[in-house]
Amino acid sequence: MSVETLVQELGKVLKERRQCLVTAESCTGGWVAKEITSVPGCSHWFERGFVTYTNVAKQEMLGVRAETLERFGAVSEQTVREMAEGALRNSHAQVSLAISGIAGPRGGSPEKPVGTVWLAWAGDGFATVAQHHLYEGDREAVRRQAVADALKGLMELVNHRT
């Protein structure tokens, strides 16, 4: 399924449920929000997007704890969970998705190589879920895959909850 089709389907489900989405993006720089806002009428189900590229932005805009960033780093399960939950707290949305990763070409390490991305989703009616991915390809490819998987994961969650 294309990203465009996925966004349209996700929008239909969220609109039917009278729910709004908020995004918290780091390495994708607002790409998810761009895909969503390319769909006419998305204002019925997309509340806002946070682009929190730096640790300071993650702390100030989403409430990610300094201790979390110091202990686990910006690209970690703990941080991306706090990003997803903070996006909900700092918006009027009922569902969130968050992305933090290392898109490259530099910035990787043996423990967290380029292509390492964490995704998380939080929302009313389900516990926060996080997933780790290791994508291959250049910066564009890593970011593109992260956007697609973040949307797919959210669609799966909203389709499987009661």
N, C-alpha and C positions, 0 to 999 in steps of 0.2 A: 504494500500500500504506500502510495506517495505521501510525502509530508503534507502536501496540500489537502489531499483526501482525508488524512488522519486528523488534521486540524478541523476540517469541516465536520467530521463525525464526532469529534470530541466536543465541539461547540454545540452540536445538536443535543448531545446527552446532557451537558451541563445546563443548557438553556431549559430543557424539559424539566430538569430537577431544580431549576431556579437557584443555581449555584454559580459562583464566580471563581475564577482561577487567578492566582497571583504567581509570578515567577521570580526566582532569585538566581541570577546567572553570574558566573565569573568568567571562565575561559570562553564561553560562547558569546559574550559581549552583547547580549540582547537579541540574539538570533532567534530564539524561541518566540520572544515577543514580536519580532518582525514578522515571522511566519503567521502568527495569530492575527496580527493587525492587518495583514493583507486580505483577510476575509471580511467582506462587508457584514455589518451587524454584530461584529464580535464584542462591541461594547455591552451587549446583553449578558455576556458570560466571561469577559476578561476584565479584571478590575485594575490591575497595574503590574508593572514589572520593575524589579530592582536589578541594576547592574552594579555588582559589588566586586570590582576587580582587585582592590587592595584589601589587606587585612583590616585596615582602619575603617574602610567602607563596610566591611562585613560586620564589624563591631558596632559602628554608629547607626547603620540603617537596619540591621537585622538582629542586633543583640547577641551576636556570636561572642562567647566569652574569650577574653584574652588568654586565659589558662588553657582553653581548648586549642587555640591556635598555636600557642607555645609548645604544648605537649605533643600534639598530633599533626600540626601543620594545616595549611589551608586546603590541601588536597587529602582529605581523610573522611572516613565514614562519620566521625563525630562532628566535624565541621559542617558537612553537607546536611546532616540531620538538623543541626542548630539553624542553618540557613533556611531550610524548609519551614521549620516551626516558627522562626522569627519573622518570616514573610507573612505567615498567617496572623501573627500577633500585631504586625504593623500594617495591616490592611483590613479591608472589609470582606475579604474573600473567604470561602469555605474550603478551598482546595489549593495546594501549592505544589510546585515542583522546583527543585534546586539542582544546580550543576556547578561542580568545581573540578578543575583538572589541569593537566599540563599538556597543552596543545603543541608545544615545540616552536621552532626547531631546537631551542635550548631550554634549560630549566629542569631537565630530568636528573635523576640520580639512580644508583643501582636499586634502591628500595622503591623508588617511584619514577620509573622511566617515562620518557615522553610517550604520550598516548594514554597515561593513567587518568581515568576520569571516574569521579563518584557522582551518582545521581541519587536524589531523594525526593520522596513525595510525602506530604502530610495533609490531613484533612479531617473534617467532621465525619465520624463514623468509621474511621480506620486508624490503626496505629501507624506511626511514621515508619516508612520502609526505605531502605537504602540499598543500592547496588553498586558494585565495583565493575569497571570495564577497563580493558587494555586494548585500545584501538591501534590499528596500523595505518600508516600513510603519513602524508604531510599535514601541516597545520590545518589546512582547509578540510581535509578528509576526517581528521580527528574531531573537529568541531561539528561537521555535518553529521557524523555518526552519533555524536552525543545528543544533538538536537532531536534526531529521529528516535533514538532510544528513550529519551526523556518523555517524549510525547506518547510513544507506544506504551511505556510503563504506566503512565497516568491513565491512558485509555483502558488498559487491563484492570487497573485498580477500580476505576469508577464503574466498569461493567460488571465486576465481580462482587461488589459490596451490596449489602441488602438495603 
